[in-house]
């Protein structure tokens, strides 16, 4: 049960958004709109406890820090919080400040929405583990699936698709790349490495893990050869933090990589992509099991998001095309194969792999990465997270791999044993006194085992984690209802695997956003993940609409045909009329022209003058049909005569008007050849 506090005077919170914690919080908050929150008789008024809308605000904030190339940083900082930019660490804590990442962000990695007027600072090239699509899909399923929830989901799709494209095409482009090796001249610059992590802070493996002592050893040797050490004093809060490495030089290597990234950013003048340029100067890259599992599952879930939006086709919102969905499916298959490639048959586990580097032949101090990795054979619990990444996929020999993971979690002896204390899962195998228990890792593993059908093991991990957090003995039938229910109840970041004491980041209190979100997600059961797409049109209506459209099209076609025929007929009549006018203009139109010579007739002078004026119009080439009215009257008189006597008027055969008569009355030569 959480209260919304309007005043922050009594709160001491950090000006920092850590992505994984925020995503887990969004998933938990999305449940508050429809889940049964009546735990221990807590007031569950639906109005005061519904924070599901806030979940989409969290996603909007996380994605606001995305770069133009799709990159999403691990940390985001508000621009107006000036105190977070003055030092390398947030004052009094072990968390890096925005000042740690000054000048380490290439322009294409910077938040697009804040380049000109910054409102967000981010962690440079340090990327976030790709849990985003999975948590967005879960948040939608767990919500009431209202129009607002659908719009919230649709706002995430475009930027998440770009992030996955960045991871596949820019970061992991060397994975499964054919002909990836030396060119014809033996130049190893042709090789493109396969990796998903370029700094330990991109992984969820704790900094104190012995894995980093092995993985960062080449960097430590590089620092020693350069006599390099940090240019500032590491704060006490950092050194006292539970996750500070036992060997301080390991933490120095992490700071060295940050400085190396900064220098690479400031000097990237070559016409190369930044990823290649960076690896040539900062020789560390790794294929992390946890990140590979997160991406494999997120690719599946991004495809599901795309299918939902494709079915809804929301106006003015980006929806994927069928071709884009096919591309998402291809990426999902690829990331599943990459995760499966981390399986080590000898170790019977998924192992992280480090990219091999060698110094270039020149004196410029650069390195040449190879498309070759070596397994890091260190028993760490991140190998168990492969079960989270499997999702709906079916890797090769899946039954054997599930059995091997389950066996190691229940084994209490040996280097790879993880059943050492009262509660699971220690971060380091072999019952090491350095091991911690991370509630977030436990939650992901438990969820994955339940989903894969190993519900007994998954529920054991979940219930044991809740018993540990509530301070209850880890026995069957422990009464979780007796778990303390007060505002002071702690949610520490981690626990000591042997003493079960609370562990927190240096300078921070016993309240971790990630742990509190995990507890909520474990306590409140998920409802069934289902989505009902809008119903399609019935087949009868589809047939009716198609028939109606065909009928309309046929009507338009017939109308066009009839209109064309009419236009052709009118055009022919116009051509015949033009022929008549040209014929009349070519002759002197008088009575002799019309009726032949009549010697006995005497033409009155007035008639002669009138007729001359009447026919002069035929000699005017500019005369229009309207000006030829007198001729029309004369021709009309001829046609009237035909109707009265039942025959066409007698016109002299030698008269040019003979052709006019044929035109008007369709007379001419009969079948015998005699003139009519």
C-alpha positions in Angstrom: 0.0 0.0 0.0 1.5 3.3 -1.1 0.5 6.9 -0.3 0.8 9.8 -2.7 2.7 12.5 -0.9 2.0 16.0 -2.1 4.9 17.6 -0.2 8.5 16.6 -0.8 10.0 18.4 2.2 10.3 15.1 4.2 11.5 13.1 1.3 15.1 12.6 0.2 14.9 11.3 -3.4 17.5 11.3 -6.1 17.3 13.4 -9.3 17.9 10.3 -11.3 15.8 7.9 -13.4 17.4 4.4 -13.6 15.6 2.6 -16.5 15.1 -0.9 -15.2 13.7 0.3 -11.9 11.3 2.7 -13.6 10.1 0.0 -16.0 9.4 -2.4 -13.1 7.5 0.4 -11.4 5.4 1.1 -14.5 4.5 -2.6 -14.6 3.4 -2.6 -11.0 1.4 0.6 -11.3 -0.5 -0.7 -14.3 -2.1 -3.3 -12.1 -3.7 -0.8 -9.8 -6.5 -0.1 -12.3 -8.1 -3.6 -12.2 -6.2 -5.9 -9.7 -7.6 -7.0 -6.4 -5.6 -4.8 -4.0 -7.5 -5.9 -0.9 -4.4 -7.2 1.0 -4.7 -7.2 4.8 -7.9 -5.2 4.7 -6.2 -2.2 3.1 -8.6 0.4 1.7 -8.7 -0.2 -2.1 -10.9 2.6 -3.3 -10.6 2.3 -7.1 -10.2 6.1 -7.5 -7.5 6.7 -4.9 -5.5 3.6 -5.8 -5.6 3.7 -9.6 -2.2 4.8 -10.8 -2.4 2.9 -14.1 -2.3 6.2 -16.1 1.0 7.1 -14.4 2.5 3.9 -15.9 2.3 5.4 -19.4 3.8 8.7 -18.1 6.8 6.7 -16.9 7.2 5.2 -20.4 6.9 8.6 -22.0 9.6 9.9 -19.7 12.0 7.0 -20.4 11.6 7.2 -24.1 12.0 11.0 -24.1 15.7 10.4 -23.6 16.0 8.2 -26.7 18.6 9.3 -29.2 18.1 10.0 -32.9 19.6 6.6 -33.8 17.2 4.8 -31.3 19.7 4.5 -28.4 18.1 4.6 -25.0 20.4 5.5 -22.1 20.6 3.7 -18.7 20.3 6.9 -16.7 18.4 10.1 -17.2 18.7 13.4 -15.3 16.4 16.4 -15.2 18.1 19.4 -16.6 16.8 21.8 -13.9 18.4 19.8 -11.1 21.7 21.7 -11.2 23.2 19.9 -8.2 23.4 16.7 -10.2 25.7 18.2 -12.8 28.4 19.8 -10.6 30.3 16.6 -9.6 31.0 13.1 -11.0 28.6 11.6 -8.4 25.3 12.8 -7.0 26.1 14.4 -3.8 26.3 12.0 -0.9 25.5 8.9 -3.0 27.3 6.2 -5.0 25.3 7.1 -8.2 27.0 8.8 -11.1 25.8 12.3 -11.8 25.1 13.8 -15.2 28.5 15.5 -14.9 30.1 12.0 -15.2 28.9 11.8 -18.8 29.6 15.3 -20.0 31.0 15.2 -23.6 30.6 11.5 -23.8 27.5 11.6 -26.0 27.8 11.6 -29.8 25.2 13.8 -31.4 23.2 10.8 -32.9 23.0 9.4 -29.3 21.6 12.5 -27.7 17.9 12.9 -26.8 16.2 14.2 -30.0 13.6 16.2 -28.2 16.2 18.1 -26.1 19.1 18.9 -28.4 18.4 22.5 -28.9 16.7 23.2 -25.5 18.0 20.6 -23.0 15.5 19.3 -20.4 17.1 15.9 -20.0 20.7 14.8 -19.5 21.5 11.2 -20.1 24.3 8.7 -19.5 26.1 9.1 -22.8 26.7 5.8 -24.7 25.8 3.7 -21.6 22.7 1.9 -22.8 19.7 0.5 -20.9 19.1 -3.3 -20.7 16.2 -3.8 -23.3 13.3 -4.7 -21.0 11.2 -1.8 -22.4 9.0 -3.7 -24.9 8.3 -6.5 -22.4 7.2 -4.1 -19.7 5.1 -2.1 -22.1 3.2 -5.1 -23.3 2.8 -6.4 -19.7 1.5 -3.0 -18.6 -1.1 -3.0 -21.4 -2.2 -6.5 -20.6 -2.5 -5.7 -16.9 -4.4 -2.5 -17.4 -8.1 -2.2 -18.1 -7.2 -1.9 -21.8 -9.1 1.4 -22.3 -8.6 3.7 -25.2 -6.1 5.7 -23.1 -4.1 2.5 -22.4 -4.1 1.7 -26.1 -2.9 5.2 -27.0 -0.2 4.8 -24.3 1.0 1.5 -25.9 1.0 3.0 -29.4 3.2 5.9 -28.2 5.9 3.5 -27.2 6.0 1.5 -30.4 7.9 3.8 -32.8 10.8 4.6 -30.4 11.0 1.0 -29.2 11.2 -0.3 -32.7 14.1 2.1 -33.4 15.9 1.0 -30.2 15.7 -2.6 -31.3 16.9 -1.7 -34.7 19.8 0.1 -33.2 20.7 -2.9 -31.1 20.5 -5.3 -34.0 22.0 -3.2 -36.8 24.5 -1.1 -35.0 25.6 -2.9 -31.8 25.0 -6.6 -32.6 25.6 -6.4 -36.3 28.6 -8.8 -36.1 26.5 -11.6 -34.6 25.7 -14.3 -37.2 27.5 -12.3 -39.8 28.7 -14.4 -42.7 32.2 -14.0 -44.2 33.1 -12.0 -41.1 36.9 -12.2 -41.0 40.0 -11.1 -42.7 39.7 -9.8 -46.3 41.6 -11.1 -49.2 44.6 -9.2 -48.1 44.4 -10.6 -44.6 43.4 -7.3 -43.1 41.5 -8.0 -39.9 39.7 -4.7 -40.0 37.0 -6.6 -41.9 36.0 -8.4 -38.7 32.9 -7.1 -36.9 32.6 -8.3 -33.3 29.4 -9.7 -31.7 28.6 -8.0 -28.4 25.8 -6.2 -26.5 27.7 -4.5 -23.7 30.6 -2.1 -23.8 30.6 -1.1 -20.2 29.7 -3.0 -16.9 27.1 -0.4 -16.1 25.0 -1.6 -19.1 24.6 -5.0 -17.4 22.5 -5.8 -14.3 25.4 -7.9 -12.9 26.5 -6.1 -9.7 29.8 -4.3 -9.8 31.3 -6.4 -7.0 30.8 -9.6 -9.0 34.1 -11.6 -9.6 33.0 -11.7 -13.3 34.3 -8.2 -13.8 37.7 -9.1 -12.3 38.1 -11.5 -15.2 36.3 -9.5 -18.0 38.1 -6.2 -17.2 41.6 -7.7 -16.8 42.8 -6.5 -20.3 41.6 -3.0 -19.4 43.5 -3.2 -16.1 46.7 -4.2 -18.0 46.1 -1.3 -20.4 45.8 1.1 -17.5 48.9 -0.2 -15.8 50.9 0.2 -19.0 49.8 3.9 -19.2 50.1 4.4 -15.5 46.6 5.7 -15.5 44.5 6.5 -12.4 41.3 8.5 -11.9 41.7 12.3 -12.0 39.4 12.7 -9.0 39.0 11.1 -5.6 36.4 8.4 -5.4 33.8 9.5 -2.7 33.5 7.5 0.5 29.8 6.7 -0.3 31.0 4.9 -3.4 33.6 2.8 -1.7 31.2 1.9 1.2 28.5 0.8 -1.2 27.5 -2.8 -1.1 28.4 -3.3 -4.8 31.9 -1.7 -4.8 34.4 -4.2 -6.1 36.8 -5.8 -3.7 39.6 -4.8 -5.9 39.6 -1.1 -6.3 41.4 -1.4 -9.6 38.3 -3.0 -11.1 36.3 0.1 -10.4 39.1 2.2 -11.8 38.8 0.2 -15.0 35.1 1.2 -15.2 36.0 4.9 -14.9 38.8 4.4 -17.5 36.3 3.1 -20.0 34.1 6.2 -19.4 37.0 8.5 -20.0 37.9 6.5 -23.1 34.4 7.0 -24.4 34.6 10.7 -23.8 37.9 11.0 -25.7 36.5 8.9 -28.6 33.5 11.2 -28.8 35.6 14.4 -28.9 37.9 13.0 -31.6 35.6 11.0 -33.8 36.5 12.9 -37.0 37.0 9.8 -39.1 34.2 8.8 -41.5 33.3 5.7 -39.5 30.4 4.7 -37.5 30.8 5.5 -33.8 30.6 1.9 -32.6 33.6 0.8 -34.7 35.6 3.9 -33.8 34.8 3.4 -30.1 35.9 -0.2 -30.0 39.2 0.6 -31.8 40.1 2.9 -28.9 38.3 1.3 -25.9 39.0 -2.4 -26.1 36.2 -3.9 -24.1 33.0 -5.6 -25.4 31.0 -8.5 -24.0 28.0 -10.6 -24.9 26.1 -10.6 -21.7 23.6 -13.3 -20.9 21.1 -11.1 -19.1 21.0 -8.5 -21.8 20.8 -11.2 -24.5 17.8 -12.8 -22.6 16.1 -9.4 -22.2 16.4 -8.6 -25.9 15.2 -12.1 -27.0 12.1 -11.7 -25.0 11.6 -8.1 -25.8 11.8 -8.9 -29.6 8.9 -11.4 -29.1 6.9 -8.8 -27.2 7.6 -6.0 -29.6 6.1 -8.2 -32.3 3.0 -8.7 -30.2 2.7 -4.9 -29.7 3.0 -4.5 -33.4 0.3 -7.0 -34.1 -2.1 -5.3 -31.6 -1.5 -1.9 -33.2 -1.9 -3.4 -36.7 -5.3 -4.8 -35.8 -6.4 -1.6 -34.2 -5.1 0.8 -36.9 -5.4 3.9 -34.6 -5.9 7.2 -36.5 -2.9 9.6 -36.4 -0.8 7.1 -34.6 2.1 5.0 -36.0 1.0 1.4 -36.8 3.3 -1.2 -38.4 2.7 -2.5 -41.8 2.6 -6.2 -42.6 6.2 -6.0 -44.0 7.4 -4.4 -40.8 5.8 -7.2 -38.7 7.7 -9.7 -40.9 10.9 -7.8 -40.0 10.1 -7.9 -36.3 9.6 -11.6 -36.5 13.0 -12.0 -38.2 14.7 -10.1 -35.5 13.0 -12.2 -32.8 14.3 -15.4 -34.4 17.8 -13.9 -34.6 18.0 -12.7 -31.0 16.7 -16.2 -29.8 19.6 -17.8 -31.7 22.1 -15.4 -30.2 20.9 -16.2 -26.7 21.1 -19.9 -27.5 24.7 -19.5 -28.8 25.8 -18.6 -25.3 25.1 -22.1 -24.1 28.3 -23.8 -23.0 27.9 -27.6 -23.2 30.9 -28.2 -21.0 29.7 -25.9 -18.2 26.1 -26.9 -18.7 25.0 -23.2 -18.6 24.7 -20.0 -20.5 28.0 -18.1 -20.1 28.9 -14.5 -21.0 31.5 -14.1 -23.7 34.2 -11.4 -24.0 35.4 -10.1 -27.3 39.1 -10.6 -28.1 41.2 -7.6 -29.0 44.8 -7.1 -30.1 46.9 -4.0 -30.6 47.2 -2.6 -34.2 50.5 -2.7 -35.9 50.8 1.1 -36.0 51.8 3.5 -33.3 48.5 5.2 -33.0 47.5 3.1 -29.9 44.4 1.6 -31.5 43.0 -1.9 -31.2 41.6 -4.4 -33.6 38.5 -6.3 -32.4 38.0 -9.8 -33.7 34.8 -11.6 -34.4 35.9 -14.1 -31.8 34.8 -14.4 -28.2 36.0 -16.3 -25.2 33.6 -17.7 -22.5 33.9 -16.1 -19.0 33.7 -19.3 -16.9 32.6 -17.6 -13.7 29.6 -19.1 -11.8 27.3 -16.1 -11.6 23.5 -16.2 -11.3 22.9 -14.2 -14.5 23.1 -17.6 -16.3 19.7 -18.4 -14.8 18.2 -15.4 -16.6 18.2 -17.3 -19.9 14.9 -18.8 -18.8 13.4 -15.2 -18.9 14.6 -14.8 -22.5 13.1 -18.1 -23.8 9.6 -16.8 -23.6 7.6 -18.6 -26.4 10.6 -19.8 -28.3 11.8 -23.4 -28.2 15.6 -23.5 -28.3 17.5 -26.6 -29.2 17.5 -29.3 -26.5 15.4 -27.0 -24.3 14.5 -29.8 -21.9 18.1 -30.6 -21.1 18.9 -26.9 -20.6 15.9 -26.4 -18.2 17.0 -29.5 -16.2 20.6 -28.2 -16.0 19.5 -24.8 -14.7 17.0 -26.4 -12.2 19.7 -28.8 -10.9 22.3 -26.0 -10.3 19.7 -23.9 -8.4 19.1 -26.9 -6.0 22.7 -28.0 -5.8 24.4 -27.2 -2.5 27.9 -28.3 -3.2 30.3 -27.6 -6.0 31.6 -24.5 -7.8 28.3 -24.0 -9.7 26.0 -24.7 -6.6 23.4 -21.9 -5.9 21.5 -23.5 -3.0 23.7 -22.4 -0.2 21.7 -20.2 2.2 18.2 -20.0 3.5 16.9 -18.0 0.5 17.6 -18.2 -3.2 19.3 -17.1 -5.5 22.8 -16.1 -4.5 24.5 -14.0 -7.2 27.7 -16.1 -7.1 27.9 -19.9 -7.1 29.9 -22.1 -4.8 28.4 -20.6 -1.6 30.7 -17.6 -1.8 30.7 -15.1 1.1 30.7 -12.3 -1.5 27.3 -13.3 -2.9 24.2 -11.1 -2.7 20.6 -11.7 -3.4 19.0 -9.4 -5.9 15.1 -9.4 -5.7 14.8 -8.2 -9.3 16.9 -11.1 -10.6 14.8 -13.5 -8.5 11.6 -12.1 -9.9 12.7 -12.5 -13.5 13.9 -16.0 -12.9 10.7 -17.1 -11.1 8.5 -15.6 -13.8 10.5 -17.4 -16.5 10.3 -20.8 -14.8 6.6 -20.5 -14.2 6.0 -19.6 -17.8 8.1 -22.5 -19.0 6.0 -25.0 -17.1 8.4 -25.4 -14.1 5.8 -23.8 -11.8 7.1 -25.6 -8.7 10.6 -24.1 -9.0 9.2 -20.7 -10.0 6.8 -20.4 -7.1 9.5 -21.6 -4.7 11.8 -18.7 -5.8 8.9 -16.2 -5.6 7.6 -17.3 -2.2 11.2 -17.5 -0.8 11.9 -14.0 -2.0 8.8 -12.6 -0.3 9.6 -14.5 2.9 13.1 -13.0 2.9 11.8 -9.4 2.3 9.1 -9.9 5.0 11.6 -11.3 7.5 9.8 -14.7 7.7 11.4 -18.1 7.8 11.7 -19.8 4.5 9.4 -22.7 5.2 6.3 -24.1 3.4 3.2 -22.4 4.6 4.8 -19.2 5.8 2.0 -16.7 6.4 2.7 -13.8 4.2 -0.3 -11.9 5.6 1.9 -11.3 8.7 4.3 -9.3 6.5 4.7 -5.9 8.1 2.4 -3.3 6.7 3.6 0.2 7.6 5.2 3.1 5.8 8.6 2.4 7.4 8.8 -1.1 5.9 12.1 -1.3 3.9 12.6 -2.4 0.3 16.4 -2.7 0.2 18.3 -3.0 -3.1 19.8 -6.3 -2.2 20.4 -8.8 0.7 23.5 -10.5 1.9 23.2 -14.1 0.8 24.5 -15.5 4.1 23.3 -13.1 6.8 20.2 -11.8 5.0 21.1 -8.3 6.1 19.8 -5.3 4.0 22.2 -3.9 1.4 21.9 -0.5 -0.1 23.6 1.8 -2.5 26.1 4.1 -0.8 24.4 7.1 0.7 20.9 5.8 0.0 18.1 4.7 2.4 16.6 1.3 2.5 14.0 2.1 -0.1 14.7 0.9 -3.6 12.2 1.5 -6.4 13.1 -1.8 -8.1 12.6 -3.9 -5.0 9.3 -2.2 -4.0 8.0 -2.8 -7.6 9.1 -6.4 -7.5 7.3 -7.0 -4.2 4.1 -5.5 -5.6 4.4 -7.6 -8.8 4.9 -10.8 -6.7 2.2 -10.0 -4.1 -0.5 -9.0 -6.6 -1.1 -11.9 -9.0 -1.1 -11.1 -12.7 -4.4 -11.4 -14.5 -4.6 -13.6 -17.6 -2.7 -12.0 -20.5 -5.2 -11.7 -23.2 -6.3 -9.2 -25.8 -9.5 -9.2 -27.9 -9.0 -7.6 -31.3 -11.8 -5.5 -32.8 -14.2 -7.9 -34.7 -13.8 -8.1 -38.4 -16.6 -7.5 -40.8 -18.8 -10.6 -41.3 -18.4 -12.4 -44.6 -22.0 -11.6 -45.8 -21.4 -7.9 -45.4 -18.0 -8.2 -47.1 -19.7 -9.9 -50.1 -22.5 -7.3 -50.2 -20.0 -4.4 -50.2 -18.0 -6.0 -52.9 -21.1 -6.6 -55.1 -22.2 -3.0 -54.5 -18.9 -1.7 -55.5 -18.8 -3.8 -58.7 -22.3 -2.7 -59.7 -21.3 1.0 -59.2 -18.2 0.4 -61.3 -20.2 -1.2 -64.0 -22.7 1.7 -64.1 -19.9 4.2 -64.4 -18.4 2.2 -67.3 -21.7 2.0 -69.2 -22.2 5.7 -68.8 -18.8 6.4 -70.2 -19.5 4.2 -73.2 -22.8 5.9 -74.0 -21.3 9.3 -73.5 -18.5 8.5 -75.9 -21.0 7.3 -78.6 -23.0 10.5 -78.3 -19.9 12.6 -78.6 -18.8 10.7 -81.7 -22.2 11.2 -83.4 -22.3 14.9 -82.6 -18.8 15.2 -83.9 -19.8 13.7 -87.3 -22.7 16.0 -87.7 -20.4 18.9 -87.1 -18.0 17.7 -89.7 -20.9 17.4 -92.3 -22.1 20.9 -91.5 -18.6 22.3 -92.0 -18.5 20.6 -95.4 -21.8 22.3 -96.5 -20.6 25.7 -95.5 -17.4 25.3 -97.4 -19.4 24.2 -100.5 -21.7 27.2 -100.3 -18.9 29.6 -99.9 -17.2 28.3 -103.1 -20.1 29.4 -105.3 -21.9 32.6 -106.1 -25.2 31.9 -104.3 -28.0 33.5 -106.2 -31.3 32.3 -107.7 -29.5 30.9 -110.8 -27.2 29.0 -108.5 -30.1 27.6 -106.5 -32.6 26.8 -109.3 -30.6 26.9 -112.6 -31.1 29.3 -115.5 -34.7 30.6 -116.0 -34.7 33.0 -119.0 -38.3 33.8 -118.7 -38.1 35.0 -115.2 -37.6 38.7 -114.5 -35.9 39.5 -111.2 -37.1 42.5 -109.4 -34.3 45.0 -108.6 -35.3 45.1 -105.0 -35.2 41.3 -104.8 -31.9 41.3 -106.5 -30.5 43.7 -104.0 -32.0 41.7 -101.1 -30.7 38.4 -102.5 -27.3 39.7 -103.0 -27.1 40.9 -99.4 -28.5 37.5 -98.4 -25.8 35.5 -100.1 -22.9 37.7 -99.6 -22.5 36.2 -96.2 -21.3 33.0 -97.8 -18.2 34.8 -99.1 -17.2 36.0 -95.6 -14.7 33.5 -94.2 -15.2 34.9 -90.7 -19.0 34.5 -90.8 -20.5 32.4 -88.1 -23.4 30.0 -88.4 -25.6 32.6 -86.7 -24.9 35.2 -89.4 -25.9 32.7 -92.1 -29.6 32.9 -91.1 -30.8 34.1 -94.5 -29.4 30.9 -96.1 -31.0 28.8 -93.5 -34.3 30.3 -94.3 -33.9 29.5 -98.0 -32.9 26.0 -97.3 -35.7 25.6 -94.9 -38.1 26.7 -97.7 -36.8 23.9 -99.8 -37.4 21.4 -97.1 -40.9 22.7 -96.6 -41.6 22.3 -100.3 -40.5 18.7 -100.1 -43.0 18.1 -97.2 -45.9 19.8 -99.2 -45.5 18.0 -102.5 -44.0 14.8 -101.1 -40.8 15.1 -103.3 -37.7 17.0 -103.2 -37.7 20.2 -105.3 -36.4 20.0 -108.8 -32.9 21.3 -109.0 -31.0 21.6 -112.2 -28.5 18.7 -112.5 -25.7 21.1 -113.5 -26.4 23.2 -110.4 -23.8 23.0 -107.6 -26.7 22.8 -105.2 -27.2 19.3 -106.4 -24.7 18.2 -103.8 -26.6 20.2 -101.2 -29.8 18.5 -102.1 -28.1 15.1 -101.7 -26.9 16.2 -98.3 -30.3 17.6 -97.1 -32.6 15.0 -98.6 -30.2 12.0 -99.0 -31.1 11.9 -102.7 -28.9 10.8 -105.5 -28.7 7.9 -107.8 -31.1 4.9 -107.6 -30.1 1.3 -107.9 -30.6 1.4 -111.7 -28.1 4.2 -112.1 -30.8 6.8 -113.0 -30.9 10.0 -111.1 -33.9 10.4 -108.8 
